[in-house]
Amino acid sequence: MEENEFSEIIELITQRTGIIPRDSHKTGIRNYINKRLESLETTSGVIPDGPGEYYKYLLLNQDELINLINSSTVNETYFFREEAQFQLLHSKIFPEISSKKNGRINIWSAASSSGEEIYSLYLLAQSMGIHAECIASDINTNVLDNCRKGVYRKSAVRTVDGAKYQYLLTSFKKNDGTFEIPEYIRNKIDFKRINLSKCLDFPKNQDVIFIRNVFIYFSNEMKKKVIDKLVNESLNEDGYLFVSMNEVASLDATLLPSSLEKLADGKIFYFHKKKEMP
């Protein structure tokens, strides 16, 4: 594939998803495309052979573009990742919200990947006797399918980070060391394909939103657009927004709506939607 066509494809991915692939990710995308071109047998006429033909094929075939987007997103996660955030939820935020809402809470994992995050949030709330209405969304259809299945390898549980709450997974561990979330729990999660960059069909009335390891791939303009939408249309007053700890510093005051304040609890930074003044 010629460099000009590859650059056009990268730009197409950014236009459709808001994601600006890093150089390391571009290597993986190029490898995917090369393998895909081989499987489509370009010389046999499935795609006309020549410069720019795969780009044109993407524009005409929505399923092909979705598969390319699936291959372009990074989906590495594990249960109770960034454990200190879950400690804060357990000690402060979940009790605070549930006391105001009669033991109920709405939670949205806005970049759920293969599901470890939303199941971690649900299991923590359940262990505290809180009724959690949970939504898991992602742009990647493959990882959403994995999320729905709820089957995880040993690597989904780490020996250090998240260890404090791994007891919540004990009953789901199989003899081979893998984990399987039972159907009655999987059925509690509402799974949705949402393209955050398009700012369409965002869930409403959320008390807690997790959107971790997303903003590192967005431009500042896209960050602001998505945050505004999340805060103004999805997050309840007195609700909380969590990003990954390595993203906090990049979200300065120029990107945050006036209703969103940055808070700290020890070394944990998070965001709170202030109540409107009467």
C-alpha positions in Angstrom: 0.0 0.0 0.0 1.3 3.4 -0.9 1.9 5.9 1.8 -0.6 8.4 0.5 -3.4 5.9 0.7 -2.4 4.8 4.1 -2.4 8.4 5.3 -5.9 8.8 3.9 -7.1 5.7 5.8 -5.6 7.0 9.0 -7.4 10.3 8.5 -10.7 8.4 7.8 -10.3 6.6 11.1 -9.8 9.9 12.9 -12.8 11.5 11.1 -15.1 8.6 12.0 -13.9 7.9 15.6 -12.0 11.0 16.8 -9.1 8.6 17.5 -5.6 9.9 16.5 -3.6 6.7 16.2 -0.1 6.8 17.7 2.8 5.6 15.6 2.9 2.2 17.4 -0.8 1.7 16.6 -0.3 2.7 13.0 2.1 -0.2 12.6 -0.7 -2.6 13.8 -3.2 -0.9 11.5 -0.9 -1.3 8.5 -0.3 -5.0 9.3 -4.1 -5.5 9.6 -4.7 -3.9 6.2 -2.0 -5.9 4.5 -3.5 -9.1 5.8 -7.0 -8.0 4.9 -6.0 -7.2 1.4 -4.5 -10.7 1.0 -7.7 -12.3 2.3 -9.8 -10.2 -0.1 -7.7 -11.4 -3.0 -7.3 -8.0 -4.7 -5.8 -9.5 -7.8 -8.9 -11.6 -8.3 -11.1 -8.7 -8.6 -12.8 -8.5 -5.2 -11.0 -5.1 -4.9 -9.5 -3.6 -8.1 -5.8 -3.6 -7.8 -4.2 -0.2 -7.7 -3.5 2.9 -5.6 -6.4 4.1 -3.5 -8.7 1.1 -4.1 -8.9 -0.1 -0.6 -9.7 3.4 0.6 -12.6 3.5 -1.9 -13.7 0.1 -0.8 -13.9 1.3 2.8 -16.1 4.2 1.8 -18.5 1.9 0.1 -18.6 -0.9 2.6 -19.7 0.0 6.2 -19.0 -3.5 7.6 -15.4 -3.3 6.2 -14.9 0.1 7.9 -16.3 -1.2 11.2 -13.8 -4.1 11.1 -11.0 -1.7 10.4 -12.1 0.5 13.3 -12.2 -2.6 15.5 -8.6 -3.4 14.6 -7.6 0.2 15.3 -8.7 0.5 19.0 -6.6 -0.6 21.9 -8.4 -2.9 24.3 -6.2 -3.9 27.1 -7.8 -3.9 30.6 -8.3 -6.1 33.7 -10.6 -6.3 36.7 -10.5 -3.5 39.3 -7.8 -1.6 37.3 -6.5 1.4 39.2 -7.6 -0.1 42.5 -7.4 3.2 44.4 -10.4 4.5 42.4 -12.4 1.6 43.5 -11.4 2.2 47.1 -12.7 5.7 46.7 -16.0 4.4 45.3 -16.3 1.9 48.1 -15.5 4.3 51.0 -17.1 7.5 49.8 -18.9 7.8 46.5 -21.1 4.8 46.3 -22.4 5.2 49.9 -23.0 9.0 49.3 -25.0 8.4 46.1 -27.0 5.4 47.3 -28.0 7.2 50.5 -29.6 9.9 48.4 -31.2 7.5 45.9 -32.6 4.8 48.2 -29.9 2.3 47.6 -29.8 2.8 43.8 -27.1 4.1 41.4 -26.7 4.5 37.6 -23.3 3.7 36.2 -21.9 4.0 32.7 -18.7 2.5 31.5 -18.3 4.6 28.4 -15.3 2.8 26.9 -16.0 -0.6 28.3 -13.6 -2.6 26.1 -14.1 -6.3 26.9 -16.1 -5.7 30.0 -13.8 -6.1 33.0 -14.5 -2.5 34.1 -18.3 -2.6 34.1 -18.3 -6.0 35.8 -15.9 -4.6 38.4 -18.2 -1.7 39.0 -21.3 -3.8 39.2 -19.8 -6.4 41.5 -18.5 -3.7 43.9 -22.0 -2.1 44.1 -23.6 -5.4 44.6 -21.3 -6.3 47.4 -22.4 -3.1 49.2 -26.1 -3.9 48.8 -26.6 -1.2 46.1 -28.8 -1.8 43.2 -26.8 -0.7 40.2 -28.2 0.0 36.7 -25.2 -0.4 34.5 -24.4 0.5 30.9 -21.4 -0.7 29.0 -20.5 1.0 25.7 -17.7 0.9 23.2 -17.1 1.6 19.5 -15.5 -1.8 19.0 -18.1 -4.4 18.2 -15.7 -7.3 18.8 -14.9 -6.3 22.4 -18.6 -5.7 23.1 -19.3 -9.3 22.0 -16.6 -10.5 24.4 -18.2 -8.3 27.1 -21.6 -10.0 26.6 -20.0 -13.5 26.8 -18.2 -12.6 30.1 -15.4 -15.2 29.7 -11.9 -14.0 30.7 -8.4 -15.3 30.7 -6.1 -15.5 33.7 -4.5 -12.2 32.7 -7.7 -10.3 33.3 -6.8 -10.5 37.0 -3.5 -9.0 38.1 -1.4 -10.0 41.1 -1.0 -6.5 42.5 -3.4 -3.9 41.0 -7.0 -4.7 41.9 -6.0 -7.4 44.4 -8.1 -5.9 47.2 -11.3 -6.7 45.4 -10.5 -9.9 43.7 -12.4 -11.8 46.3 -15.5 -10.7 44.5 -14.5 -12.9 41.5 -13.7 -16.0 43.5 -17.0 -17.8 42.8 -16.5 -17.2 39.0 -13.1 -18.8 38.8 -12.9 -22.1 36.9 -10.5 -25.0 37.4 -8.2 -23.8 34.5 -7.8 -20.3 36.1 -10.1 -18.5 33.7 -13.2 -16.6 34.9 -16.8 -16.8 33.6 -19.3 -14.2 34.7 -22.7 -16.0 35.1 -25.7 -15.2 32.9 -27.7 -13.6 35.7 -25.0 -10.9 36.1 -24.4 -10.5 32.4 -28.1 -9.9 32.0 -27.9 -6.9 34.4 -25.7 -5.0 32.0 -27.1 -2.9 29.1 -24.6 -3.2 26.2 -24.5 -0.5 23.5 -22.3 0.4 20.6 -21.6 4.2 21.0 -19.2 6.3 19.0 -18.1 8.9 21.5 -16.8 11.3 18.9 -20.2 11.6 17.3 -21.8 12.6 20.6 -25.0 10.8 19.7 -27.2 8.6 21.9 -25.4 9.2 25.1 -27.2 7.7 28.1 -29.0 10.1 30.4 -29.2 10.4 34.2 -25.9 8.8 35.1 -24.5 9.1 38.7 -21.0 7.7 37.9 -19.3 7.7 34.5 -16.0 5.9 33.8 -14.3 6.9 30.6 -10.7 5.8 31.1 -7.9 5.6 28.5 -9.9 7.4 25.8 -8.9 11.0 26.0 -5.2 10.1 25.3 -6.3 9.4 21.7 -8.4 12.5 21.2 -7.4 16.1 20.1 -8.2 18.8 22.6 -11.1 19.9 20.5 -12.6 16.4 20.6 -11.9 16.1 24.3 -13.8 19.3 25.0 -16.7 18.2 22.8 -17.1 14.8 24.5 -16.7 16.2 28.0 -19.3 18.9 27.4 -21.7 16.3 26.2 -21.0 13.9 29.1 -21.4 16.6 31.7 -24.3 18.5 30.3 -26.5 15.7 29.0 -25.4 12.4 30.7 -24.1 13.2 34.2 -26.5 13.9 37.0 -26.0 16.8 39.4 -23.7 15.7 42.2 -22.5 12.9 39.8 -18.9 11.8 39.3 -16.7 11.4 36.3 -13.6 9.2 36.4 -10.7 9.1 33.8 -7.5 7.1 34.1 -4.9 8.6 36.3 -2.5 9.2 33.5 -5.2 11.4 31.7 -6.1 13.7 34.6 -3.3 16.2 34.0 -4.2 16.6 30.3 -7.8 17.8 31.2 -7.1 21.3 32.3 -9.6 24.1 33.0 -9.8 25.1 29.3 -11.4 21.7 28.5 -13.9 21.5 31.4 -17.3 23.0 31.6 -17.8 25.4 34.5 -20.1 22.9 36.3 -17.4 20.3 36.5 -14.8 20.5 39.3 -11.6 18.5 39.8 -11.3 17.0 43.3 -8.6 15.0 45.0 -8.7 12.4 47.7 -5.1 11.7 48.6 -3.4 10.8 45.3 -6.7 10.1 43.5 -8.1 12.8 41.2 -11.6 12.7 39.9 -14.4 15.1 38.7 -17.6 16.2 40.3 -20.6 17.9 38.7 -21.7 20.8 41.0 -25.2 21.5 41.8 -26.7 24.5 40.1 -27.1 27.5 42.3 -30.7 28.5 43.1 
